Amino acid sequence: MVLFGLFILALSCKKITNVKLVDGVNSGKLSYKLVDDAGKGLAGIKVSLYDEQVSLNPGFPAPNALISTITTDQDGVAYFSDLLPKNYFVIADTVIVNKLRYRTNEFIQVVADTDKKKSTKVSDFSGFLNLTLISRNDYRTPLKNMGVVAYPVNDIKLNSGNIFDVVNSSTLKGVTDANGFVSFRVPSDMTFDFIVYNLTNRNLGYGYGSYSVAKDTKSSPTLYSYPF
């Protein structure tokens, strides 16, 4: 009888301990704001929250790591509540600023009993494509005073019917200097190709390859083109 009583006591103690551990976990909150270059909130943007422990690659998060998707309100804020205290990926992959599509992705730590507030300027998710244009006639001579347009290949399907519209409307447009150099600040983790055109006769070429750049970095490709 004594042993039976001790066994019941041990089971009761174990059950009480487990309940206390579960009750001791407190949640946190996240207010994630997207703003343009003027600091104005961007409304109507879908923001997705991923479990960092499940998906280690912010570029291609695992579908089963998705916790929630919230659309930003009129002030540009996506509000996530009842979050376990841990690290998360926060991703917004369709944000239009200055006629360009940006993709934000960053780690954010949520702390228990805290409303974490994070404001992100979308255009900070960018880098530089520093292009040098060289003549294909001799593969040495820089092509100066040539017009160059960078365009996102996943958003614009270029063809002979729309190419001049793309050139005229592009916000990523420049002219090469005496060294054939021109620089573009482009959204990071997006793929770009180039259009090269003669400023005088408007002859042009396109299809120079695919180029991208990570946030806060630069890439310096050399392109070979005819002078047109």
Summary of the structure (lengths in Angstrom):
residues: 228
radius of gyration: 26.3
end to end distance: 101.3
largest distance: 104.3
contacts: 684
relative contact order: 0.15
helix: 15%
strand: 44%
